[in-house]
């Protein structure tokens, strides 16, 4: 990743903001860490993206963006997962923007894996903190 590219630092800051909230207790679907729950796979895909980003292994991120997007399309949000799905969808869009704009991942790989509608959404605004974290961040 080249932070000298205009907008790269800002885009990375937005990614970090998403990472702050994606596993917070006030956001993740209830019991999402149980393998027999529908949301388990989505949470795992998102967490794989986070790990790949943190280790600068950008090449594999498009694969997990595709898996997460397909999972969300095949398994619509339930009442307990609406907030997580909303943040995850914005995260996938922003990560798609980030990978396509600021990494050396080949365009063919990006186009082969990442859904065009996610790429078209471009950069996203950082998420608002979930209610359970709002007070902790002020402290």
The first five atom37 places (N, CA, C, CB, O) and aatype in JSON, in Angstrom:
{
  "aatype": [20, 20, 20, 20, 20, 20, 20, 20, 20, 20, 20, 20, 20, 20, 20, 20, 20, 20, 20, 20, 20, 20, 20, 20, 20, 20, 20, 20, 20, 20, 20, 20, 20, 20, 20, 20, 20, 20, 20, 20, 20, 20, 20, 20, 20, 20, 20, 20, 20, 20, 20, 20, 20, 20, 20, 20, 20, 20, 20, 20, 20, 20, 20, 20, 20, 20, 20, 20, 20, 20, 20, 20, 20, 20, 20, 20, 20, 20, 20, 20, 20, 20, 20, 20, 20, 20, 20, 20, 20, 20, 20, 20, 20, 20, 20, 20, 20, 20, 20, 20, 20, 20, 20, 20, 20, 20, 20, 20, 20, 20, 20, 20, 20, 20, 20, 20, 20, 20, 20, 20, 20, 20, 20, 20, 20, 20, 20, 20, 20, 20, 20, 20, 20, 20, 20, 20, 20, 20, 20],
  "atom_mask": [
    [1, 1, 1, 1, 1],
    [1, 1, 1, 1, 1],
    [1, 1, 1, 1, 1],
    [1, 1, 1, 1, 1],
    [1, 1, 1, 1, 1],
    [1, 1, 1, 1, 1],
    [1, 1, 1, 1, 1],
    [1, 1, 1, 1, 1],
    [1, 1, 1, 1, 1],
    [1, 1, 1, 1, 1],
    [1, 1, 1, 1, 1],
    [1, 1, 1, 1, 1],
    [1, 1, 1, 1, 1],
    [1, 1, 1, 1, 1],
    [1, 1, 1, 1, 1],
    [1, 1, 1, 1, 1],
    [1, 1, 1, 1, 1],
    [1, 1, 1, 1, 1],
    [1, 1, 1, 1, 1],
    [1, 1, 1, 1, 1],
    [1, 1, 1, 1, 1],
    [1, 1, 1, 1, 1],
    [1, 1, 1, 1, 1],
    [1, 1, 1, 1, 1],
    [1, 1, 1, 1, 1],
    [1, 1, 1, 1, 1],
    [1, 1, 1, 1, 1],
    [1, 1, 1, 1, 1],
    [1, 1, 1, 1, 1],
    [1, 1, 1, 1, 1],
    [1, 1, 1, 1, 1],
    [1, 1, 1, 1, 1],
    [1, 1, 1, 1, 1],
    [1, 1, 1, 1, 1],
    [1, 1, 1, 1, 1],
    [1, 1, 1, 1, 1],
    [1, 1, 1, 1, 1],
    [1, 1, 1, 1, 1],
    [1, 1, 1, 1, 1],
    [1, 1, 1, 1, 1],
    [1, 1, 1, 1, 1],
    [1, 1, 1, 1, 1],
    [1, 1, 1, 1, 1],
    [1, 1, 1, 1, 1],
    [1, 1, 1, 1, 1],
    [1, 1, 1, 1, 1],
    [1, 1, 1, 1, 1],
    [1, 1, 1, 1, 1],
    [1, 1, 1, 1, 1],
    [1, 1, 1, 1, 1],
    [1, 1, 1, 1, 1],
    [1, 1, 1, 1, 1],
    [1, 1, 1, 1, 1],
    [1, 1, 1, 1, 1],
    [1, 1, 1, 1, 1],
    [1, 1, 1, 1, 1],
    [1, 1, 1, 1, 1],
    [1, 1, 1, 1, 1],
    [1, 1, 1, 1, 1],
    [1, 1, 1, 1, 1],
    [1, 1, 1, 1, 1],
    [1, 1, 1, 1, 1],
    [1, 1, 1, 1, 1],
    [1, 1, 1, 1, 1],
    [1, 1, 1, 1, 1],
    [1, 1, 1, 1, 1],
    [1, 1, 1, 1, 1],
    [1, 1, 1, 1, 1],
    [1, 1, 1, 1, 1],
    [1, 1, 1, 1, 1],
    [1, 1, 1, 1, 1],
    [1, 1, 1, 1, 1],
    [1, 1, 1, 1, 1],
    [1, 1, 1, 1, 1],
    [1, 1, 1, 1, 1],
    [1, 1, 1, 1, 1],
    [1, 1, 1, 1, 1],
    [1, 1, 1, 1, 1],
    [1, 1, 1, 1, 1],
    [1, 1, 1, 1, 1],
    [1, 1, 1, 1, 1],
    [1, 1, 1, 1, 1],
    [1, 1, 1, 1, 1],
    [1, 1, 1, 1, 1],
    [1, 1, 1, 1, 1],
    [1, 1, 1, 1, 1],
    [1, 1, 1, 1, 1],
    [1, 1, 1, 1, 1],
    [1, 1, 1, 1, 1],
    [1, 1, 1, 1, 1],
    [1, 1, 1, 1, 1],
    [1, 1, 1, 1, 1],
    [1, 1, 1, 1, 1],
    [1, 1, 1, 1, 1],
    [1, 1, 1, 1, 1],
    [1, 1, 1, 1, 1],
    [1, 1, 1, 1, 1],
    [1, 1, 1, 1, 1],
    [1, 1, 1, 1, 1],
    [1, 1, 1, 1, 1],
    [1, 1, 1, 1, 1],
    [1, 1, 1, 1, 1],
    [1, 1, 1, 1, 1],
    [1, 1, 1, 1, 1],
    [1, 1, 1, 1, 1],
    [1, 1, 1, 1, 1],
    [1, 1, 1, 1, 1],
    [1, 1, 1, 1, 1],
    [1, 1, 1, 1, 1],
    [1, 1, 1, 1, 1],
    [1, 1, 1, 1, 1],
    [1, 1, 1, 1, 1],
    [1, 1, 1, 1, 1],
    [1, 1, 1, 1, 1],
    [1, 1, 1, 1, 1],
    [1, 1, 1, 1, 1],
    [1, 1, 1, 1, 1],
    [1, 1, 1, 1, 1],
    [1, 1, 1, 1, 1],
    [1, 1, 1, 1, 1],
    [1, 1, 1, 1, 1],
    [1, 1, 1, 1, 1],
    [1, 1, 1, 1, 1],
    [1, 1, 1, 1, 1],
    [1, 1, 1, 1, 1],
    [1, 1, 1, 1, 1],
    [1, 1, 1, 1, 1],
    [1, 1, 1, 1, 1],
    [1, 1, 1, 1, 1],
    [1, 1, 1, 1, 1],
    [1, 1, 1, 1, 1],
    [1, 1, 1, 1, 1],
    [1, 1, 1, 1, 1],
    [1, 1, 1, 1, 1],
    [1, 1, 1, 1, 1],
    [1, 1, 1, 1, 1],
    [1, 1, 1, 1, 1],
    [1, 1, 1, 1, 1],
    [1, 1, 1, 1, 1]
  ],
  "atom_positions": [
    [[0.85, -1.18, 0.0], [0.0, 0.0, 0.0], [0.89, 1.23, 0.0], [-0.96, 0.0, 1.21], [1.87, 1.31, 0.74]],
    [[0.53, 2.17, -0.83], [1.29, 3.4, -0.96], [0.51, 4.55, -0.32], [1.61, 3.7, -2.44], [-0.45, 5.06, -0.9]],
    [[0.94, 4.95, 0.89], [0.25, 6.03, 1.6], [0.47, 7.39, 0.96], [0.7, 6.07, 3.04], [-0.18, 8.37, 1.33]],
    [[1.39, 7.47, -0.02], [1.63, 8.76, -0.68], [0.55, 9.05, -1.73], [3.01, 8.78, -1.34], [0.43, 10.19, -2.19]],
    [[-0.23, 8.05, -2.1], [-1.32, 8.27, -3.05], [-2.39, 9.11, -2.35], [-1.92, 6.91, -3.57], [-2.78, 8.83, -1.22]],
    [[-2.85, 10.14, -3.04], [-3.85, 11.02, -2.46], [-5.08, 10.23, -2.01], [-4.26, 12.11, -3.46], [-5.65, 9.46, -2.79]],
    [[-5.49, 10.42, -0.77], [-6.66, 9.75, -0.21], [-6.36, 8.44, 0.49], [-7.64, 9.51, -1.29], [-7.25, 7.9, 1.16]],
    [[-5.15, 7.91, 0.36], [-4.82, 6.61, 0.96], [-4.88, 6.66, 2.48], [-3.44, 6.16, 0.51], [-5.43, 5.75, 3.11]],
    [[-4.32, 7.68, 3.08], [-4.33, 7.79, 4.53], [-5.74, 7.9, 5.09], [-3.52, 8.99, 4.97], [-6.08, 7.27, 6.1]],
    [[-6.56, 8.69, 4.43], [-7.95, 8.85, 4.85], [-8.7, 7.52, 4.71], [-8.66, 9.95, 4.02], [-9.45, 7.13, 5.6]],
    [[-8.5, 6.83, 3.6], [-9.17, 5.55, 3.38], [-8.75, 4.52, 4.42], [-8.88, 5.02, 1.98], [-9.58, 3.74, 4.9]],
    [[-7.48, 4.53, 4.77], [-6.98, 3.6, 5.8], [-7.6, 3.94, 7.16], [-5.42, 3.65, 5.88], [-7.92, 3.04, 7.93]],
    [[-7.76, 5.22, 7.46], [-8.39, 5.62, 8.72], [-9.83, 5.14, 8.8], [-8.33, 7.15, 8.87], [-10.3, 4.75, 9.87]],
    [[-10.54, 5.18, 7.69], [-11.92, 4.69, 7.66], [-11.94, 3.18, 7.91], [-12.6, 5.02, 6.3], [-12.78, 2.68, 8.65]],
    [[-11.0, 2.46, 7.3], [-10.9, 1.01, 7.54], [-10.69, 0.75, 9.02], [-9.75, 0.38, 6.71], [-11.34, -0.12, 9.6]],
    [[-9.78, 1.48, 9.63], [-9.5, 1.3, 11.07], [-10.75, 1.61, 11.91], [-8.33, 2.22, 11.51], [-10.99, 0.94, 12.92]],
    [[-11.52, 2.6, 11.52], [-12.75, 2.92, 12.25], [-13.73, 1.74, 12.18], [-13.41, 4.2, 11.67], [-14.35, 1.39, 13.18]],
    [[-13.85, 1.14, 11.0], [-14.7, -0.05, 10.88], [-14.19, -1.16, 11.79], [-14.76, -0.53, 9.42], [-14.98, -1.83, 12.46]],
    [[-12.88, -1.36, 11.82], [-12.31, -2.43, 12.63], [-12.59, -2.23, 14.11], [-10.81, -2.52, 12.41], [-12.7, -3.2, 14.86]],
    [[-12.7, -1.01, 14.54], [-12.99, -0.72, 15.94], [-14.35, -1.26, 16.36], [-12.94, 0.78, 16.19], [-14.54, -1.64, 17.52]],
    [[-15.3, -1.31, 15.43], [-16.68, -1.65, 15.79], [-17.16, -3.02, 15.35], [-17.56, -0.65, 15.21], [-18.12, -3.54, 15.92]],
    [[-16.52, -3.63, 14.37], [-17.09, -4.83, 13.77], [-17.22, -6.03, 14.71], [-16.26, -5.23, 12.61], [-18.03, -6.92, 14.44]],
    [[-16.48, -6.1, 15.78], [-16.6, -7.21, 16.73], [-17.11, -6.75, 18.09], [-15.26, -7.9, 16.9], [-17.02, -7.49, 19.07]],
    [[-17.63, -5.54, 18.15], [-18.1, -5.04, 19.44], [-19.39, -5.75, 19.87], [-18.32, -3.53, 19.38], [-20.23, -6.07, 19.03]],
    [[-19.53, -6.0, 21.16], [-20.71, -6.72, 21.66], [-22.04, -6.07, 21.3], [-20.63, -6.84, 23.15], [-23.05, -6.76, 21.16]],
    [[-22.06, -4.76, 21.14], [-23.31, -4.09, 20.79], [-23.68, -4.2, 19.33], [-23.23, -2.66, 21.16], [-24.77, -3.78, 18.93]],
    [[-22.8, -4.76, 18.52], [-23.03, -4.84, 17.08], [-23.16, -6.26, 16.56], [-21.92, -4.14, 16.35], [-24.05, -6.54, 15.75]],
    [[-22.31, -7.17, 17.0], [-22.35, -8.52, 16.44], [-23.67, -9.2, 16.79], [-21.15, -9.37, 16.98], [-24.22, -9.0, 17.87]],
    [[-24.18, -10.01, 15.86], [-25.43, -10.72, 16.13], [-25.27, -11.66, 17.33], [-25.88, -11.52, 14.88], [-24.2, -12.24, 17.55]],
    [[-26.32, -11.81, 18.09], [-26.29, -12.67, 19.26], [-25.89, -14.09, 18.85], [-27.67, -12.68, 19.97], [-26.39, -14.62, 17.86]],
    [[-25.02, -14.67, 19.61], [-24.53, -16.04, 19.42], [-23.84, -16.25, 18.07], [-25.68, -17.01, 19.55], [-23.8, -17.38, 17.58]],
    [[-23.3, -15.21, 17.49], [-22.68, -15.31, 16.16], [-21.4, -16.13, 16.16], [-22.38, -13.94, 15.63], [-20.91, -16.5, 15.09]],
    [[-20.85, -16.42, 17.32], [-19.62, -17.2, 17.37], [-19.89, -18.7, 17.5], [-18.75, -16.73, 18.52], [-18.97, -19.5, 17.66]],
    [[-21.16, -19.07, 17.44], [-21.52, -20.49, 17.44], [-21.61, -20.94, 15.99], [-22.88, -20.75, 18.2], [-22.27, -20.3, 15.17]],
    [[-20.95, -22.05, 15.68], [-20.85, -22.5, 14.29], [-22.19, -22.87, 13.66], [-19.95, -23.67, 14.21], [-22.3, -22.9, 12.44]],
    [[-23.19, -23.15, 14.47], [-24.49, -23.54, 13.9], [-25.41, -22.33, 13.66], [-25.18, -24.54, 14.82], [-26.57, -22.52, 13.29]],
    [[-24.94, -21.14, 13.86], [-25.73, -19.93, 13.62], [-25.45, -19.39, 12.22], [-25.43, -18.85, 14.69], [-24.32, -19.44, 11.74]],
    [[-26.48, -18.86, 11.58], [-26.34, -18.36, 10.21], [-25.3, -17.25, 10.13], [-27.69, -17.85, 9.69], [-24.56, -17.16, 9.14]],
    [[-25.23, -16.41, 11.13], [-24.32, -15.25, 11.07], [-22.86, -15.63, 11.29], [-24.73, -14.22, 12.1], [-21.97, -14.82, 11.05]],
    [[-22.6, -16.86, 11.74], [-21.23, -17.29, 12.02], [-20.32, -17.11, 10.81], [-21.22, -18.76, 12.46], [-19.24, -16.53, 10.93]],
    [[-20.75, -17.6, 9.65], [-19.91, -17.5, 8.46], [-19.62, -16.05, 8.07], [-20.57, -18.22, 7.29], [-18.49, -15.72, 7.72]],
    [[-20.62, -15.21, 8.13], [-20.4, -13.8, 7.78], [-19.38, -13.17, 8.71], [-21.73, -13.02, 7.83], [-18.45, -12.49, 8.26]],
    [[-19.54, -13.39, 10.0], [-18.59, -12.82, 10.97], [-17.19, -13.37, 10.7], [-19.03, -13.15, 12.42], [-16.21, -12.62, 10.77]],
    [[-17.08, -14.64, 10.38], [-15.77, -15.23, 10.06], [-15.18, -14.62, 8.79], [-15.9, -16.75, 9.89], [-13.99, -14.31, 8.76]],
    [[-15.98, -14.44, 7.75], [-15.48, -13.84, 6.52], [-14.98, -12.42, 6.79], [-16.57, -13.83, 5.43], [-13.9, -12.04, 6.33]],
    [[-15.76, -11.65, 7.52], [-15.36, -10.27, 7.84], [-14.08, -10.27, 8.67], [-16.5, -9.53, 8.6], [-13.18, -9.47, 8.42]],
    [[-13.99, -11.17, 9.64], [-12.79, -11.22, 10.47], [-11.57, -11.7, 9.68], [-13.02, -12.14, 11.66], [-10.45, -11.3, 9.98]],
    [[-11.78, -12.55, 8.69], [-10.66, -12.92, 7.81], [-10.16, -11.7, 7.04], [-11.09, -14.04, 6.83], [-8.96, -11.51, 6.88]],
    [[-11.08, -10.88, 6.57], [-10.69, -9.66, 5.86], [-9.88, -8.75, 6.79], [-11.94, -8.91, 5.31], [-8.86, -8.19, 6.4]],
    [[-10.35, -8.61, 8.02], [-9.63, -7.77, 8.99], [-8.21, -8.31, 9.19], [-10.38, -7.72, 10.34], [-7.25, -7.54, 9.16]],
    [[-8.08, -9.61, 9.41], [-6.76, -10.21, 9.61], [-5.86, -10.04, 8.39], [-6.9, -11.67, 9.93], [-4.67, -9.73, 8.53]],
    [[-6.41, -10.24, 7.21], [-5.62, -10.08, 5.98], [-5.16, -8.63, 5.82], [-6.44, -10.52, 4.75], [-4.03, -8.37, 5.42]],
    [[-6.05, -7.69, 6.13], [-5.7, -6.27, 6.04], [-4.56, -5.95, 7.03], [-6.94, -5.38, 6.33], [-3.58, -5.32, 6.66]],
    [[-4.72, -6.39, 8.27], [-3.72, -6.08, 9.29], [-2.36, -6.69, 8.96], [-4.19, -6.58, 10.65], [-1.32, -6.12, 9.31]],
    [[-2.35, -7.84, 8.29], [-1.08, -8.47, 7.92], [-0.59, -8.03, 6.54], [-1.23, -9.98, 7.94], [0.41, -8.53, 6.03]],
    [[-1.31, -7.07, 5.94], [-0.97, -6.53, 4.61], [-0.98, -7.6, 3.53], [0.4, -5.87, 4.66], [-0.23, -7.51, 2.56]],
    [[-1.82, -8.61, 3.69], [-1.99, -9.68, 2.69], [-3.22, -9.33, 1.86], [-2.15, -11.1, 3.38], [-4.25, -10.01, 1.92]],
    [[-3.11, -8.26, 1.09], [-4.24, -7.7, 0.35], [-4.74, -8.6, -0.78], [-3.85, -6.37, -0.21], [-5.91, -8.52, -1.16]],
    [[-3.88, -9.44, -1.32], [-4.22, -10.26, -2.48], [-5.44, -11.16, -2.26], [-3.04, -11.11, -2.87], [-6.19, -11.43, -3.2]],
    [[-5.64, -11.63, -1.03], [-6.71, -12.59, -0.75], [-8.01, -11.9, -0.32], [-6.25, -13.56, 0.34], [-9.06, -12.53, -0.29]],
    [[-7.95, -10.63, 0.0], [-9.13, -9.9, 0.47], [-10.31, -9.99, -0.51], [-8.76, -8.44, 0.71], [-11.43, -10.2, -0.06]],
    [[-10.1, -9.84, -1.82], [-11.25, -9.94, -2.73], [-12.02, -11.26, -2.63], [-10.79, -9.76, -4.14], [-13.24, -11.27, -2.8]],
    [[-11.33, -12.36, -2.35], [-11.99, -13.66, -2.2], [-12.98, -13.61, -1.03], [-10.95, -14.79, -1.99], [-14.11, -14.09, -1.15]],
    [[-12.54, -13.04, 0.08], [-13.41, -13.01, 1.26], [-14.5, -11.94, 1.15], [-12.59, -12.77, 2.5], [-15.57, -12.08, 1.74]],
    [[-14.23, -10.88, 0.41], [-15.3, -9.92, 0.13], [-16.4, -10.62, -0.65], [-14.75, -8.68, -0.66], [-17.58, -10.44, -0.36]],
    [[-16.02, -11.41, -1.64], [-17.0, -12.14, -2.46], [-17.79, -13.12, -1.6], [-16.29, -12.89, -3.61], [-19.01, -13.22, -1.73]],
    [[-17.11, -13.85, -0.74], [-17.8, -14.82, 0.12], [-18.77, -14.13, 1.07], [-16.78, -15.64, 0.93], [-19.9, -14.59, 1.25]],
    [[-18.34, -13.03, 1.67], [-19.22, -12.3, 2.59], [-20.43, -11.74, 1.85], [-18.44, -11.16, 3.29], [-21.55, -11.83, 2.34]],
    [[-20.2, -11.15, 0.68], [-21.31, -10.58, -0.09], [-22.31, -11.66, -0.5], [-20.77, -9.86, -1.34], [-23.51, -11.44, -0.44]],
    [[-21.81, -12.81, -0.92], [-22.7, -13.91, -1.31], [-23.49, -14.4, -0.11], [-21.9, -15.07, -1.94], [-24.68, -14.66, -0.2]],
    [[-22.81, -14.52, 1.02], [-23.5, -14.97, 2.23], [-24.63, -14.01, 2.6], [-22.51, -15.1, 3.4], [-25.72, -14.45, 2.96]],
    [[-24.37, -12.73, 2.51], [-25.39, -11.73, 2.85], [-26.55, -11.79, 1.86], [-24.78, -10.33, 2.87], [-27.71, -11.62, 2.25]],
    [[-26.26, -12.03, 0.6], [-27.32, -12.13, -0.41], [-28.16, -13.39, -0.21], [-26.71, -12.12, -1.82], [-29.38, -13.37, -0.4]],
    [[-27.51, -14.47, 0.17], [-28.2, -15.75, 0.35], [-28.9, -15.87, 1.7], [-27.23, -16.89, 0.2], [-29.82, -16.68, 1.85]],
    [[-28.48, -15.07, 2.67], [-29.01, -15.13, 4.04], [-29.35, -13.73, 4.52], [-28.0, -15.81, 5.0], [-28.55, -13.12, 5.23]],
    [[-30.5, -13.22, 4.16], [-30.86, -11.86, 4.58], [-30.8, -11.69, 6.1], [-32.26, -11.51, 4.07], [-30.95, -12.65, 6.85]],
    [[-30.58, -10.48, 6.51], [-30.47, -10.17, 7.94], [-31.75, -10.53, 8.67], [-30.15, -8.69, 8.14], [-32.86, -10.3, 8.19]],
    [[-31.57, -11.1, 9.85], [-32.7, -11.35, 10.74], [-32.83, -10.14, 11.67], [-32.52, -12.69, 11.56], [-32.01, -9.23, 11.61]],
    [[-33.83, -10.14, 12.51], [-34.05, -8.99, 13.38], [-32.84, -8.72, 14.29], [-35.29, -9.2, 14.24], [-32.59, -7.58, 14.65]],
    [[-32.1, -9.76, 14.65], [-30.95, -9.57, 15.53], [-29.66, -9.26, 14.81], [-30.76, -10.78, 16.35], [-28.63, -9.05, 15.46]],
    [[-29.69, -9.22, 13.48], [-28.44, -8.98, 12.76], [-28.51, -7.8, 11.79], [-28.07, -10.22, 12.0], [-27.57, -7.57, 11.03]],
    [[-29.59, -7.04, 11.82], [-29.76, -5.93, 10.88], [-28.63, -4.9, 11.02], [-31.11, -5.24, 11.12], [-28.07, -4.47, 10.01]],
    [[-28.29, -4.52, 12.24], [-27.25, -3.51, 12.44], [-25.9, -4.01, 11.96], [-27.17, -3.11, 13.93], [-25.15, -3.28, 11.31]],
    [[-25.58, -5.27, 12.27], [-24.3, -5.83, 11.83], [-24.23, -5.88, 10.31], [-24.09, -7.24, 12.42], [-23.22, -5.51, 9.72]],
    [[-25.31, -6.34, 9.67], [-25.33, -6.42, 8.22], [-25.12, -5.03, 7.6], [-26.67, -7.02, 7.74], [-24.4, -4.91, 6.61]],
    [[-25.73, -4.02, 8.16], [-25.59, -2.67, 7.62], [-24.14, -2.2, 7.68], [-26.5, -1.68, 8.38], [-23.62, -1.65, 6.71]],
    [[-23.49, -2.42, 8.81], [-22.09, -2.02, 8.95], [-21.2, -2.9, 8.08], [-21.64, -2.1, 10.43], [-20.29, -2.4, 7.42]],
    [[-21.46, -4.2, 8.06], [-20.66, -5.12, 7.25], [-20.76, -4.76, 5.76], [-21.11, -6.57, 7.48], [-19.76, -4.81, 5.04]],
    [[-21.94, -4.42, 5.3], [-22.12, -4.05, 3.9], [-21.31, -2.8, 3.55], [-23.6, -3.83, 3.59], [-20.66, -2.75, 2.51]],
    [[-21.35, -1.81, 4.42], [-20.56, -0.6, 4.19], [-19.06, -0.91, 4.25], [-20.92, 0.48, 5.24], [-18.27, -0.37, 3.48]],
    [[-18.69, -1.8, 5.17], [-17.28, -2.2, 5.29], [-16.81, -2.89, 4.01], [-17.09, -3.13, 6.5], [-15.73, -2.59, 3.5]],
    [[-17.61, -3.81, 3.5], [-17.24, -4.51, 2.27], [-17.1, -3.54, 1.1], [-18.28, -5.6, 1.94], [-16.19, -3.67, 0.28]],
    [[-18.0, -2.57, 1.02], [-17.91, -1.56, -0.04], [-16.63, -0.73, 0.11], [-19.15, -0.63, -0.01], [-15.92, -0.49, -0.86]],
    [[-16.35, -0.31, 1.34], [-15.16, 0.51, 1.55], [-13.89, -0.31, 1.32], [-15.16, 1.11, 2.97], [-12.93, 0.18, 0.73]],
    [[-13.89, -1.55, 1.79], [-12.71, -2.39, 1.58], [-12.5, -2.66, 0.09], [-12.84, -3.72, 2.36], [-11.37, -2.75, -0.38]],
    [[-13.59, -2.8, -0.65], [-13.49, -2.97, -2.11], [-12.84, -1.73, -2.73], [-14.89, -3.2, -2.74], [-11.95, -1.85, -3.58]],
    [[-13.28, -0.56, -2.3], [-12.69, 0.69, -2.76], [-11.21, 0.75, -2.39], [-13.44, 1.89, -2.15], [-10.37, 1.12, -3.21]],
    [[-10.9, 0.4, -1.16], [-9.53, 0.47, -0.68], [-8.61, -0.45, -1.49], [-9.47, 0.09, 0.81], [-7.56, -0.03, -1.98]],
    [[-9.02, -1.71, -1.64], [-8.19, -2.68, -2.35], [-8.01, -2.28, -3.81], [-8.81, -4.08, -2.27], [-6.92, -2.42, -4.36]],
    [[-9.06, -1.78, -4.43], [-8.96, -1.42, -5.85], [-8.21, -0.11, -6.07], [-10.35, -1.31, -6.46], [-7.67, 0.11, -7.15]],
    [[-8.16, 0.74, -5.08], [-7.54, 2.06, -5.24], [-6.12, 2.19, -4.7], [-8.38, 3.08, -4.59], [-5.33, 2.97, -5.23]],
    [[-5.79, 1.42, -3.66], [-4.54, 1.69, -2.95], [-3.63, 0.48, -2.77], [-4.86, 2.25, -1.63], [-2.64, 0.57, -2.04]],
    [[-3.93, -0.63, -3.4], [-3.06, -1.8, -3.29], [-2.62, -2.24, -4.68], [-3.78, -2.95, -2.55], [-3.08, -1.72, -5.69]],
    [[-1.73, -3.19, -4.71], [-1.23, -3.71, -5.99], [-1.96, -4.99, -6.42], [0.27, -3.98, -5.89], [-1.47, -5.72, -7.27]],
    [[-3.12, -5.25, -5.83], [-3.9, -6.41, -6.25], [-4.28, -6.21, -7.72], [-5.18, -6.6, -5.34], [-4.82, -5.17, -8.08]],
    [[-3.99, -7.21, -8.56], [-4.3, -7.06, -9.99], [-5.79, -6.81, -10.23], [-3.87, -8.31, -10.74], [-6.66, -7.41, -9.59]],
    [[-6.06, -5.93, -11.16], [-7.45, -5.56, -11.48], [-8.27, -6.78, -11.89], [-7.47, -4.51, -12.59], [-9.46, -6.84, -11.6]],
    [[-7.65, -7.74, -12.56], [-8.37, -8.95, -12.96], [-8.89, -9.71, -11.74], [-7.47, -9.86, -13.81], [-10.0, -10.24, -11.76]],
    [[-8.08, -9.77, -10.68], [-8.49, -10.46, -9.45], [-9.65, -9.71, -8.78], [-7.3, -10.58, -8.46], [-10.6, -10.32, -8.3]],
    [[-9.55, -8.41, -8.76], [-10.6, -7.59, -8.16], [-11.91, -7.79, -8.92], [-10.2, -6.09, -8.16], [-12.95, -8.05, -8.32]],
    [[-11.85, -7.67, -10.24], [-13.06, -7.8, -11.05], [-13.62, -9.22, -11.04], [-12.76, -7.39, -12.48], [-14.83, -9.41, -11.16]],
    [[-12.76, -10.22, -10.88], [-13.21, -11.6, -10.87], [-13.97, -11.93, -9.57], [-12.0, -12.55, -11.03], [-14.89, -12.75, -9.58]],
    [[-13.59, -11.31, -8.47], [-14.16, -11.68, -7.17], [-15.15, -10.67, -6.6], [-13.06, -11.88, -6.19], [-16.22, -11.06, -6.11]],
    [[-14.82, -9.42, -6.66], [-15.65, -8.42, -5.98], [-16.85, -8.05, -6.85], [-14.82, -7.16, -5.63], [-16.68, -7.67, -8.01]],
    [[-18.05, -8.17, -6.3], [-19.24, -7.78, -7.07], [-19.17, -6.32, -7.53], [-20.52, -8.01, -6.23], [-18.76, -5.43, -6.77]],
    [[-19.56, -6.09, -8.77], [-19.48, -4.75, -9.36], [-20.25, -3.72, -8.53], [-20.03, -4.76, -10.78], [-19.81, -2.57, -8.41]],
    [[-21.39, -4.12, -7.96], [-22.17, -3.16, -7.17], [-21.43, -2.7, -5.92], [-23.52, -3.76, -6.78], [-21.62, -1.57, -5.48]],
    [[-20.58, -3.55, -5.34], [-19.78, -3.12, -4.2], [-18.68, -2.16, -4.65], [-19.15, -4.34, -3.48], [-18.44, -1.14, -4.01]],
    [[-18.04, -2.48, -5.75], [-17.0, -1.6, -6.29], [-17.57, -0.22, -6.65], [-16.35, -2.23, -7.52], [-16.92, 0.8, -6.44]],
    [[-18.76, -0.22, -7.18], [-19.38, 1.04, -7.62], [-19.74, 1.96, -6.46], [-20.63, 0.74, -8.42], [-19.87, 3.17, -6.65]],
    [[-19.88, 1.41, -5.27], [-20.27, 2.24, -4.12], [-19.15, 3.16, -3.66], [-20.71, 1.37, -2.97], [-19.41, 4.18, -3.04]],
    [[-17.9, 2.8, -3.96], [-16.78, 3.67, -3.62], [-16.54, 3.79, -2.13], [-17.0, 5.02, -4.18], [-16.97, 2.95, -1.34]],
    [[-15.83, 4.85, -1.77], [-15.48, 5.02, -0.36], [-16.72, 5.28, 0.48], [-14.48, 6.18, -0.18], [-17.72, 5.83, 0.0]],
    [[-16.63, 4.87, 1.72], [-17.74, 4.99, 2.65], [-17.33, 5.86, 3.84], [-18.2, 3.59, 3.14], [-16.14, 6.05, 4.1]],
    [[-18.31, 6.36, 4.52], [-18.05, 7.12, 5.75], [-17.77, 6.14, 6.88], [-19.26, 8.06, 6.1], [-18.29, 5.02, 6.87]],
    [[-16.96, 6.56, 7.85], [-16.72, 5.67, 9.0], [-18.03, 5.41, 9.75], [-15.66, 6.28, 9.95], [-18.91, 6.27, 9.79]],
    [[-18.14, 4.25, 10.34], [-19.38, 3.92, 11.06], [-19.51, 4.7, 12.36], [-19.44, 2.42, 11.35], [-18.51, 5.15, 12.93]],
    [[-20.72, 4.85, 12.81], [-20.97, 5.42, 14.13], [-20.79, 4.3, 15.14], [-22.39, 6.07, 14.23], [-21.11, 3.15, 14.84]],
    [[-20.3, 4.62, 16.33], [-20.1, 3.55, 17.32], [-21.43, 2.94, 17.75], [-19.36, 4.08, 18.55], [-22.42, 3.64, 17.9]],
    [[-21.44, 1.62, 17.95], [-22.64, 0.98, 18.46], [-22.93, 1.48, 19.87], [-22.5, -0.56, 18.45], [-22.02, 1.92, 20.57]],
    [[-24.19, 1.43, 20.29], [-24.57, 1.97, 21.61], [-23.72, 1.45, 22.75], [-26.0, 1.65, 21.89], [-23.42, 2.21, 23.67]],
    [[-23.31, 0.2, 22.73], [-22.54, -0.36, 23.85], [-21.14, 0.22, 23.94], [-22.47, -1.86, 23.72], [-20.51, 0.12, 24.99]],
    [[-20.62, 0.81, 22.87], [-19.28, 1.38, 22.88], [-19.26, 2.9, 22.99], [-18.55, 0.97, 21.64], [-18.22, 3.48, 23.32]],
    [[-20.37, 3.53, 22.73], [-20.39, 5.0, 22.69], [-19.82, 5.61, 23.96], [-21.81, 5.5, 22.47], [-18.99, 6.51, 23.87]],
    [[-20.24, 5.15, 25.1], [-19.75, 5.69, 26.36], [-18.28, 5.37, 26.6], [-20.58, 5.17, 27.5], [-17.56, 6.21, 27.14]],
    [[-17.83, 4.18, 26.22], [-16.45, 3.78, 26.42], [-15.5, 4.64, 25.61], [-16.27, 2.32, 26.05], [-14.39, 4.92, 26.07]],
    [[-15.91, 5.06, 24.43], [-15.03, 5.86, 23.58], [-14.88, 7.28, 24.11], [-15.55, 5.89, 22.16], [-13.88, 7.95, 23.82]],
    [[-15.84, 7.74, 24.87], [-15.77, 9.09, 25.43], [-14.87, 9.13, 26.66], [-17.18, 9.58, 25.8], [-14.37, 10.19, 27.03]],
    [[-14.66, 7.99, 27.29], [-13.9, 7.94, 28.55], [-12.42, 8.14, 28.32], [-14.12, 6.64, 29.25], [-11.65, 8.13, 29.28]]
  ]
}
